[in-house]
Structures are given as structure tokens and as C-alpha cells.
Amino acid sequence: MSAGSELTVVHLMRHGEVENPDGILYGRLPDYHLSELGRQMADRVAEYLAPRDVTHVVASPLDRAQETATPIAKAQGLDLATDGRLIEAGNVFEGKTFGVGDGALKKPENWKHLFNPFKPSWGEPYIEQVVRMMGALDAARDAARGHEAVCVSHQLPIWIVRSFVEKRRLWHDPRKRQCTLASLTTFTYRGDKIVSVGYTEPARDLVPAHLLAGAKPVKGKAKAFGA
């Protein structure tokens, strides 16, 4: 098979559930770790991927991503790499509560950050997320040529890069993201070109119902506090 026709698979995984009893939008803050349920999710995906031809495992530098990736790398007998481009999106509300029904949208001090949902005005521009995430995906592809790679990242960057690849608009309703905890968004490359995108939820039965993709928001339970 020529180099231009070989298939390489890159799984872009969202981390597992985080211990966050105060409902903080933790974003890029340190010391937010997986909950016990989150560790079960990570183990489940490690089992799911164990038979696959994974030769490269890499994660965002944030604790929750590293902890999610660790059992996957261990199951494959690989060292865990880190890529800062896989990090969570920047957000001005980091460190605050910002969930469904908490009144955040009614506070005048927040309005200056909410005027442009297309950029978005409250955080890292969508196009910047696309650039860094495509760079991380391509690097993982190069590291696992002809095999499979796993990249552990965060909900918003994963959804944005998938939207870009599938030629959808980047601004969107966050409630409609198909990127459940511990899910796999899978990019198949032929040579250097992405030829298909798939989506699976190996730990779906472990995910609380209100956090599943498309679930109706529940007052007092934001869908993702930093994702």
C-alpha cells in the first residue's frame, strides 16, 4: 500500500466525569480530577479500545484528560504523550458558576461578554480552536501512520473541529453537541486526508441521563462545567 493510500484512525476522546460538587465552570483550572464514575468511564474506554491497533496515546495537559488517558495508554503498553493544543477552550467565566437556571445571563456584568455568539465573545475564538485542534489531529496521525491514535481532549474543542471537518457552521447551540462524556469522535485518514468521521459512546450506560447528547437541560445541573 502506498503512503498516500494507507488508512490511519485518530480517536478524539472527551474525558470522563469530573469531581465538581460546587458546579464551577473549571475550564483550564488545575486540580479538577476525575470522579469515581469518571475513572470507571476511562477504564471502560480502555477496555473497548484494547483490541484495537492503537500505537499512540496523547492527552490535553489538564488533570482530567491525563487521568482519562492513563488507563488507555497502560492497556496498550504505551507511554502517554501530552499536547497542549488539545486543551480546553479559554472562557472568561472560568472559575464561576454558569449553568442552567443560575441567573448568570441576567447579571449586567456578564453582558459585555455575551454580545457575539459567532466568535464567541466570551472565550477563545472558534477558528483558533480549529487551527490548534487540526494541528493536534495531524500530529497524532503522523505519530500513528497506518495504525490508530487516541487523543483525549474536551467537549467544545472536539465539537468545533468536528463541525469544521463536516463543513457545518462553528457557532451552535451547546445543548445539541454530540460529544458525551468519554465518547469517541473518530477521524479516518487516507494518507493525509480525512475521509470519514464516526462517533461512539463506549461508556454510555455510565453517563448520567441529563448529560447525554441532546438531553433536556435540568435546572441546577449545567451540562458541562468546563467539559
Secondary structure, DSSP 8 states (H G I E B T S, - for coil): --TTT-EEEEEEEE---B--TT-B--TT-S---B-HHHHHHHHHHHHHHTTS-EEEEEE-SSHHHHHHHHHHHHHHT--EEE-GGGS---BTTTTSB--TTSSGGG-HHHHTTSS-TTTTTTBS-HHHHHHHHHHHHHHHHHHTTTSEEEEEE-HHHHHHHHHHHTT--S---GGG----TT-EEEEEEETTEEEEEEEE-TTGGGS-GGGSTT---BTTB-S-S--
